[in-house]
């Protein structure tokens, strides 16, 4: 049996500490639509859980903004943001690129970050093709 080191989740003074920097995209599997684009410093699985369970609309954004979310199926694609890259700027660049391609409605104007967004867009498009 191979022993693995445990995954350490740092909780300091009652607060879960960030595990990195992530962008994530919620894709509705029924209609291949991008339902939401987010960014987080928390584990993306935890963040997805909070989106569905939190009564606070700042944490439970899917619950608060996506109609019939509990009756729908989603694939959440999560992407690590490279070290040294601004997570908010990367999210804005991704949203702007998705809007330019017609995947989301947005008035976000952002500086291009092709090194970050190009592989994400490619993965999203591959995923969408797989759902059709």
Buried (B, 14 or more C-beta within 10 A) or exposed (E): EEEEEEEEEEEEEEEEEEBEBBBBBBBBBEEBBBBBBBBBBBBBEEBBBBBBEBEEEEBBBBBBEBEEBEEBEBBBBBBEBEEEBBBEBBBBBBBBBBBEEEBBEBEBEBEEBEEBBEEBBEEBEEBBEEEE
